[in-house]
Amino acid sequence: KLVDFGTFSVAESAARQGRNPRTGERTGPGGRRHPPAGGPDPGVGVHRLL
């Protein structure tokens, strides 16, 4: 399913992309902290939300 990001606020778009809208930090589902780049599963915050 394609999402028209023009219909979402910046905060909603950031959240949908797995980022904390206030800090821009990548987070996993439920707002958990994302492992550092090069960690055991980089990108998990984004891929699990798709």
PQR file with spaces between the fields and no chain letter, atoms N, CA, C, O and H, PARSE charges and radii, in Angstrom:
ATOM       1  N    LYS     1       0.851   -1.198    0.000 -0.4000 1.5000
ATOM       2  CA   LYS     1       0.000    0.000    0.000 -0.0000 2.0000
ATOM       3  C    LYS     1       0.879    1.239    0.000  0.5500 1.7000
ATOM       4  O    LYS     1       1.809    1.360    0.797 -0.5500 1.4000
ATOM       5  N    LEU     2       0.571    2.149   -0.902 -0.4000 1.5000
ATOM       6  CA   LEU     2       1.351    3.382   -0.973 -0.0000 2.0000
ATOM       7  C    LEU     2       0.737    4.430   -0.055  0.5500 1.7000
ATOM       8  O    LEU     2      -0.481    4.510    0.101 -0.5500 1.4000
ATOM       9  H    LEU     2      -0.185    2.050   -1.550  0.4000 1.0000
ATOM      10  N    VAL     3       1.602    5.222    0.543 -0.4000 1.5000
ATOM      11  CA   VAL     3       1.134    6.258    1.455 -0.0000 2.0000
ATOM      12  C    VAL     3       1.449    7.618    0.858  0.5500 1.7000
ATOM      13  O    VAL     3       2.579    7.878    0.444 -0.5500 1.4000
ATOM      14  H    VAL     3       2.592    5.156    0.417  0.4000 1.0000
ATOM      15  N    ASP     4       0.448    8.479    0.814 -0.4000 1.5000
ATOM      16  CA   ASP     4       0.667    9.847    0.350 -0.0000 2.0000
ATOM      17  C    ASP     4       1.126   10.672    1.543  0.5500 1.7000
ATOM      18  O    ASP     4       0.313   11.096    2.365 -0.5500 1.4000
ATOM      19  H    ASP     4      -0.470    8.268    1.150  0.4000 1.0000
ATOM      20  N    PHE     5       2.414   10.893    1.630 -0.4000 1.5000
ATOM      21  CA   PHE     5       2.938   11.589    2.799 -0.0000 2.0000
ATOM      22  C    PHE     5       2.474   13.036    2.865  0.5500 1.7000
ATOM      23  O    PHE     5       2.615   13.682    3.903 -0.5500 1.4000
ATOM      24  H    PHE     5       3.074   10.549    0.962  0.4000 1.0000
ATOM      25  N    GLY     6       1.922   13.553    1.775 -0.4000 1.5000
ATOM      26  CA   GLY     6       1.396   14.908    1.797 -0.0000 2.0000
ATOM      27  C    GLY     6       0.190   15.043    2.709  0.5500 1.7000
ATOM      28  O    GLY     6      -0.195   16.157    3.063 -0.5500 1.4000
ATOM      29  H    GLY     6       1.807   13.028    0.931  0.4000 1.0000
ATOM      30  N    THR     7      -0.417   13.915    3.099 -0.4000 1.5000
ATOM      31  CA   THR     7      -1.608   13.969    3.945 -0.0000 2.0000
ATOM      32  C    THR     7      -1.255   13.864    5.417  0.5500 1.7000
ATOM      33  O    THR     7      -2.140   13.919    6.270 -0.5500 1.4000
ATOM      34  H    THR     7      -0.104   13.010    2.812  0.4000 1.0000
ATOM      35  N    PHE     8       0.030   13.714    5.727 -0.4000 1.5000
ATOM      36  CA   PHE     8       0.434   13.550    7.120 -0.0000 2.0000
ATOM      37  C    PHE     8       1.255   14.738    7.582  0.5500 1.7000
ATOM      38  O    PHE     8       1.915   15.402    6.782 -0.5500 1.4000
ATOM      39  H    PHE     8       0.749   13.669    5.034  0.4000 1.0000
ATOM      40  N    SER     9       1.207   14.999    8.875 -0.4000 1.5000
ATOM      41  CA   SER     9       2.073   16.028    9.436 -0.0000 2.0000
ATOM      42  C    SER     9       3.509   15.504    9.481  0.5500 1.7000
ATOM      43  O    SER     9       3.748   14.311    9.295 -0.5500 1.4000
ATOM      44  H    SER     9       0.670   14.460    9.524  0.4000 1.0000
ATOM      45  N    VAL    10       4.445   16.393    9.724 -0.4000 1.5000
ATOM      46  CA   VAL    10       5.846   15.983    9.804 -0.0000 2.0000
ATOM      47  C    VAL    10       6.037   14.955   10.911  0.5500 1.7000
ATOM      48  O    VAL    10       6.748   13.966   10.736 -0.5500 1.4000
ATOM      49  H    VAL    10       4.250   17.362    9.874  0.4000 1.0000
ATOM      50  N    ALA    11       5.396   15.195   12.052 -0.4000 1.5000
ATOM      51  CA   ALA    11       5.552   14.273   13.178 -0.0000 2.0000
ATOM      52  C    ALA    11       5.004   12.899   12.828  0.5500 1.7000
ATOM      53  O    ALA    11       5.621   11.883   13.150 -0.5500 1.4000
ATOM      54  H    ALA    11       4.818   15.999   12.194  0.4000 1.0000
ATOM      55  N    GLU    12       3.852   12.858   12.172 -0.4000 1.5000
ATOM      56  CA   GLU    12       3.268   11.567   11.811 -0.0000 2.0000
ATOM      57  C    GLU    12       4.152   10.850   10.800  0.5500 1.7000
ATOM      58  O    GLU    12       4.356    9.640   10.897 -0.5500 1.4000
ATOM      59  H    GLU    12       3.351   13.682   11.911  0.4000 1.0000
ATOM      60  N    SER    13       4.680   11.598    9.825 -0.4000 1.5000
ATOM      61  CA   SER    13       5.555   10.979    8.832 -0.0000 2.0000
ATOM      62  C    SER    13       6.801   10.409    9.498  0.5500 1.7000
ATOM      63  O    SER    13       7.232    9.300    9.182 -0.5500 1.4000
ATOM      64  H    SER    13       4.514   12.581    9.747  0.4000 1.0000
ATOM      65  N    ALA    14       7.379   11.180   10.430 -0.4000 1.5000
ATOM      66  CA   ALA    14       8.577   10.711   11.120 -0.0000 2.0000
ATOM      67  C    ALA    14       8.273    9.448   11.915  0.5500 1.7000
ATOM      68  O    ALA    14       9.061    8.502   11.914 -0.5500 1.4000
ATOM      69  H    ALA    14       7.029   12.080   10.687  0.4000 1.0000
ATOM      70  N    ALA    15       7.132    9.436   12.591 -0.4000 1.5000
ATOM      71  CA   ALA    15       6.775    8.269   13.394 -0.0000 2.0000
ATOM      72  C    ALA    15       6.571    7.048   12.506  0.5500 1.7000
ATOM      73  O    ALA    15       6.977    5.941   12.859 -0.5500 1.4000
ATOM      74  H    ALA    15       6.492   10.204   12.592  0.4000 1.0000
ATOM      75  N    ARG    16       5.940    7.255   11.351 -0.4000 1.5000
ATOM      76  CA   ARG    16       5.704    6.139   10.442 -0.0000 2.0000
ATOM      77  C    ARG    16       7.012    5.599    9.873  0.5500 1.7000
ATOM      78  O    ARG    16       7.088    4.438    9.469 -0.5500 1.4000
ATOM      79  H    ARG    16       5.610    8.154   11.064  0.4000 1.0000
ATOM      80  N    GLN    17       8.033    6.440    9.842 -0.4000 1.5000
ATOM      81  CA   GLN    17       9.330    6.006    9.328 -0.0000 2.0000
ATOM      82  C    GLN    17      10.222    5.477   10.447  0.5500 1.7000
ATOM      83  O    GLN    17      11.401    5.206   10.220 -0.5500 1.4000
ATOM      84  H    GLN    17       7.971    7.383   10.170  0.4000 1.0000
ATOM      85  N    GLY    18       9.680    5.327   11.636 -0.4000 1.5000
ATOM      86  CA   GLY    18      10.450    4.758   12.738 -0.0000 2.0000
ATOM      87  C    GLY    18      11.389    5.745   13.391  0.5500 1.7000
ATOM      88  O    GLY    18      12.440    5.359   13.903 -0.5500 1.4000
ATOM      89  H    GLY    18       8.722    5.547   11.820  0.4000 1.0000
ATOM      90  N    ARG    19      11.021    7.024   13.381 -0.4000 1.5000
ATOM      91  CA   ARG    19      11.870    8.022   14.023 -0.0000 2.0000
ATOM      92  C    ARG    19      11.076    8.769   15.079  0.5500 1.7000
ATOM      93  O    ARG    19       9.873    8.990   14.942 -0.5500 1.4000
ATOM      94  H    ARG    19      10.167    7.338   12.965  0.4000 1.0000
ATOM      95  N    ASN    20      11.780    9.151   16.137 -0.4000 1.5000
ATOM      96  CA   ASN    20      11.149    9.961   17.169 -0.0000 2.0000
ATOM      97  C    ASN    20      10.954   11.365   16.603  0.5500 1.7000
ATOM      98  O    ASN    20      11.933   12.005   16.220 -0.5500 1.4000
ATOM      99  H    ASN    20      12.758    8.972   16.249  0.4000 1.0000
ATOM     100  N    PRO    21       9.711   11.865   16.540 -0.5600 1.5000
ATOM     101  CA   PRO    21       9.485   13.161   15.902  0.2800 2.0000
ATOM     102  C    PRO    21      10.151   14.324   16.625  0.5500 1.7000
ATOM     103  O    PRO    21      10.423   15.354   16.007 -0.5500 1.4000
ATOM     104  N    ARG    22      10.421   14.181   17.930 -0.4000 1.5000
ATOM     105  CA   ARG    22      11.049   15.279   18.662 -0.0000 2.0000
ATOM     106  C    ARG    22      12.558   15.309   18.472  0.5500 1.7000
ATOM     107  O    ARG    22      13.141   16.385   18.346 -0.5500 1.4000
ATOM     108  H    ARG    22      10.200   13.345   18.432  0.4000 1.0000
ATOM     109  N    THR    23      13.195   14.150   18.448 -0.4000 1.5000
ATOM     110  CA   THR    23      14.656   14.116   18.419 -0.0000 2.0000
ATOM     111  C    THR    23      15.210   13.669   17.079  0.5500 1.7000
ATOM     112  O    THR    23      16.383   13.895   16.783 -0.5500 1.4000
ATOM     113  H    THR    23      12.721   13.276   18.550  0.4000 1.0000
ATOM     114  N    GLY    24      14.358   13.023   16.251 -0.4000 1.5000
ATOM     115  CA   GLY    24      14.843   12.483   14.992 -0.0000 2.0000
ATOM     116  C    GLY    24      15.571   11.162   15.176  0.5500 1.7000
ATOM     117  O    GLY    24      16.078   10.584   14.215 -0.5500 1.4000
ATOM     118  H    GLY    24      13.405   12.839   16.491  0.4000 1.0000
ATOM     119  N    GLU    25      15.623   10.679   16.437 -0.4000 1.5000
ATOM     120  CA   GLU    25      16.328    9.421   16.703 -0.0000 2.0000
ATOM     121  C    GLU    25      15.497    8.245   16.207  0.5500 1.7000
ATOM     122  O    GLU    25      14.274    8.223   16.352 -0.5500 1.4000
ATOM     123  H    GLU    25      15.212   11.148   17.218  0.4000 1.0000
ATOM     124  N    ARG    26      16.175    7.278   15.626 -0.4000 1.5000
ATOM     125  CA   ARG    26      15.457    6.110   15.126 -0.0000 2.0000
ATOM     126  C    ARG    26      15.001    5.242   16.292  0.5500 1.7000
ATOM     127  O    ARG    26      15.763    4.976   17.222 -0.5500 1.4000
ATOM     128  H    ARG    26      17.168    7.296   15.508  0.4000 1.0000
ATOM     129  N    THR    27      13.748    4.806   16.226 -0.4000 1.5000
ATOM     130  CA   THR    27      13.211    3.965   17.292 -0.0000 2.0000
ATOM     131  C    THR    27      12.513    2.765   16.689  0.5500 1.7000
ATOM     132  O    THR    27      12.114    2.784   15.525 -0.5500 1.4000
ATOM     133  H    THR    27      13.129    5.022   15.471  0.4000 1.0000
ATOM     134  N    GLY    28      12.370    1.736   17.476 -0.4000 1.5000
ATOM     135  CA   GLY    28      11.637    0.557   17.033 -0.0000 2.0000
ATOM     136  C    GLY    28      10.166    0.695   17.384  0.5500 1.7000
ATOM     137  O    GLY    28       9.750    1.733   17.898 -0.5500 1.4000
ATOM     138  H    GLY    28      12.694    1.720   18.422  0.4000 1.0000
ATOM     139  N    PRO    29       9.371   -0.335   17.115 -0.5600 1.5000
ATOM     140  CA   PRO    29       7.952   -0.307   17.466  0.2800 2.0000
ATOM     141  C    PRO    29       7.760   -0.019   18.954  0.5500 1.7000
ATOM     142  O    PRO    29       8.506   -0.529   19.789 -0.5500 1.4000
ATOM     143  N    GLY    30       6.756    0.802   19.284 -0.4000 1.5000
ATOM     144  CA   GLY    30       6.511    1.131   20.679 -0.0000 2.0000
ATOM     145  C    GLY    30       7.436    2.209   21.212  0.5500 1.7000
ATOM     146  O    GLY    30       7.403    2.521   22.403 -0.5500 1.4000
ATOM     147  H    GLY    30       6.150    1.216   18.605  0.4000 1.0000
ATOM     148  N    GLY    31       8.261    2.782   20.346 -0.4000 1.5000
ATOM     149  CA   GLY    31       9.129    3.869   20.770 -0.0000 2.0000
ATOM     150  C    GLY    31      10.406    3.400   21.435  0.5500 1.7000
ATOM     151  O    GLY    31      11.128    4.213   22.013 -0.5500 1.4000
ATOM     152  H    GLY    31       8.288    2.529   19.379  0.4000 1.0000
ATOM     153  N    ARG    32      10.711    2.091   21.369 -0.4000 1.5000
ATOM     154  CA   ARG    32      11.967    1.612   21.958 -0.0000 2.0000
ATOM     155  C    ARG    32      13.152    2.201   21.201  0.5500 1.7000
ATOM     156  O    ARG    32      13.055    2.505   20.012 -0.5500 1.4000
ATOM     157  H    ARG    32      10.125    1.431   20.899  0.4000 1.0000
ATOM     158  N    ARG    33      14.270    2.358   21.905 -0.4000 1.5000
ATOM     159  CA   ARG    33      15.460    2.925   21.260 -0.0000 2.0000
ATOM     160  C    ARG    33      15.961    1.985   20.191  0.5500 1.7000
ATOM     161  O    ARG    33      15.898    0.763   20.324 -0.5500 1.4000
ATOM     162  H    ARG    33      14.349    2.112   22.870  0.4000 1.0000
ATOM     163  N    HIS    34      16.457    2.582   19.132 -0.4000 1.5000
ATOM     164  CA   HIS    34      16.988    1.804   18.018 -0.0000 2.0000
ATOM     165  C    HIS    34      18.437    1.437   18.317  0.5500 1.7000
ATOM     166  O    HIS    34      19.172    2.266   18.852 -0.5500 1.4000
ATOM     167  H    HIS    34      16.508    3.575   19.024  0.4000 1.0000
ATOM     168  N    PRO    35      18.872    0.215   17.987 -0.5600 1.5000
ATOM     169  CA   PRO    35      20.284   -0.130   18.181  0.2800 2.0000
ATOM     170  C    PRO    35      21.171    0.779   17.334  0.5500 1.7000
ATOM     171  O    PRO    35      20.724    1.266   16.296 -0.5500 1.4000
ATOM     172  N    PRO    36      22.404    1.019   17.744 -0.5600 1.5000
ATOM     173  CA   PRO    36      23.292    1.895   16.986  0.2800 2.0000
ATOM     174  C    PRO    36      23.550    1.349   15.592  0.5500 1.7000
ATOM     175  O    PRO    36      23.455    0.145   15.357 -0.5500 1.4000
ATOM     176  N    ALA    37      23.879    2.250   14.666 -0.4000 1.5000
ATOM     177  CA   ALA    37      24.200    1.808   13.308 -0.0000 2.0000
ATOM     178  C    ALA    37      25.332    0.793   13.377  0.5500 1.7000
ATOM     179  O    ALA    37      26.307    0.990   14.102 -0.5500 1.4000
ATOM     180  H    ALA    37      23.956    3.228   14.856  0.4000 1.0000
ATOM     181  N    GLY    38      25.201   -0.288   12.625 -0.4000 1.5000
ATOM     182  CA   GLY    38      26.215   -1.329   12.681 -0.0000 2.0000
ATOM     183  C    GLY    38      25.963   -2.300   13.822  0.5500 1.7000
ATOM     184  O    GLY    38      26.774   -3.189   14.082 -0.5500 1.4000
ATOM     185  H    GLY    38      24.409   -0.448   12.036  0.4000 1.0000
ATOM     186  N    GLY    39      24.830   -2.128   14.504 -0.4000 1.5000
ATOM     187  CA   GLY    39      24.468   -3.028   15.595 -0.0000 2.0000
ATOM     188  C    GLY    39      23.973   -4.358   15.051  0.5500 1.7000
ATOM     189  O    GLY    39      24.119   -4.638   13.861 -0.5500 1.4000
ATOM     190  H    GLY    39      24.170   -1.406   14.292  0.4000 1.0000
ATOM     191  N    PRO    40      23.389   -5.179   15.919 -0.5600 1.5000
ATOM     192  CA   PRO    40      22.985   -6.526   15.511  0.2800 2.0000
ATOM     193  C    PRO    40      21.909   -6.524   14.437  0.5500 1.7000
ATOM     194  O    PRO    40      21.830   -7.464   13.646 -0.5500 1.4000
ATOM     195  N    ASP    41      21.071   -5.477   14.391 -0.4000 1.5000
ATOM     196  CA   ASP    41      19.983   -5.457   13.419 -0.0000 2.0000
ATOM     197  C    ASP    41      19.696   -4.023   12.971  0.5500 1.7000
ATOM     198  O    ASP    41      18.623   -3.494   13.261 -0.5500 1.4000
ATOM     199  H    ASP    41      21.136   -4.713   15.033  0.4000 1.0000
ATOM     200  N    PRO    42      20.631   -3.392   12.275 -0.5600 1.5000
ATOM     201  CA   PRO    42      20.412   -2.007   11.851  0.2800 2.0000
ATOM     202  C    PRO    42      19.199   -1.909   10.941  0.5500 1.7000
ATOM     203  O    PRO    42      18.982   -2.768   10.086 -0.5500 1.4000
ATOM     204  N    GLY    43      18.410   -0.857   11.127 -0.4000 1.5000
ATOM     205  CA   GLY    43      17.254   -0.638   10.269 -0.0000 2.0000
ATOM     206  C    GLY    43      15.987   -1.287   10.768  0.5500 1.7000
ATOM     207  O    GLY    43      14.937   -1.146   10.142 -0.5500 1.4000
ATOM     208  H    GLY    43      18.586   -0.159   11.821  0.4000 1.0000
ATOM     209  N    VAL    44      16.057   -2.004   11.892 -0.4000 1.5000
ATOM     210  CA   VAL    44      14.872   -2.720   12.373 -0.0000 2.0000
ATOM     211  C    VAL    44      13.708   -1.773   12.648  0.5500 1.7000
ATOM     212  O    VAL    44      12.548   -2.141   12.464 -0.5500 1.4000
ATOM     213  H    VAL    44      16.910   -2.119   12.401  0.4000 1.0000
ATOM     214  N    GLY    45      14.014   -0.565   13.085 -0.4000 1.5000
ATOM     215  CA   GLY    45      12.945    0.372   13.402 -0.0000 2.0000
ATOM     216  C    GLY    45      12.087    0.696   12.199  0.5500 1.7000
ATOM     217  O    GLY    45      10.872    0.857   12.317 -0.5500 1.4000
ATOM     218  H    GLY    45      14.956   -0.266   13.234  0.4000 1.0000
ATOM     219  N    VAL    46      12.725    0.793   11.031 -0.4000 1.5000
ATOM     220  CA   VAL    46      11.985    1.114    9.815 -0.0000 2.0000
ATOM     221  C    VAL    46      11.299   -0.125    9.268  0.5500 1.7000
ATOM     222  O    VAL    46      10.104   -0.093    8.972 -0.5500 1.4000
ATOM     223  H    VAL    46      13.712    0.662   10.935  0.4000 1.0000
ATOM     224  N    HIS    47      12.039   -1.212    9.131 -0.4000 1.5000
ATOM     225  CA   HIS    47      11.505   -2.372    8.419 -0.0000 2.0000
ATOM     226  C    HIS    47      10.328   -3.019    9.137  0.5500 1.7000
ATOM     227  O    HIS    47       9.418   -3.530    8.485 -0.5500 1.4000
ATOM     228  H    HIS    47      13.009   -1.238    9.372  0.4000 1.0000
ATOM     229  N    ARG    48      10.330   -3.008   10.458 -0.4000 1.5000
ATOM     230  CA   ARG    48       9.225   -3.656   11.174 -0.0000 2.0000
ATOM     231  C    ARG    48       7.944   -2.846   11.108  0.5500 1.7000
ATOM     232  O    ARG    48       6.867   -3.357   11.416 -0.5500 1.4000
ATOM     233  H    ARG    48      11.069   -2.593   10.988  0.4000 1.0000
ATOM     234  N    LEU    49       8.054   -1.573   10.706 -0.4000 1.5000
ATOM     235  CA   LEU    49       6.846   -0.758   10.602 -0.0000 2.0000
ATOM     236  C    LEU    49       6.236   -0.841    9.211  0.5500 1.7000
ATOM     237  O    LEU    49       5.104   -0.399    9.013 -0.5500 1.4000
ATOM     238  H    LEU    49       8.928   -1.158   10.456  0.4000 1.0000
ATOM     239  N    LEU    50       6.946   -1.389    8.257 -0.4000 1.5000
ATOM     240  CA   LEU    50       6.432   -1.438    6.883 -0.0000 2.0000
ATOM     241  C    LEU    50       5.453   -2.586    6.715  0.5500 1.7000
ATOM     242  O    LEU    50       4.916   -2.786    5.625 -0.5500 1.4000
ATOM     243  H    LEU    50       7.865   -1.748    8.418  0.4000 1.0000
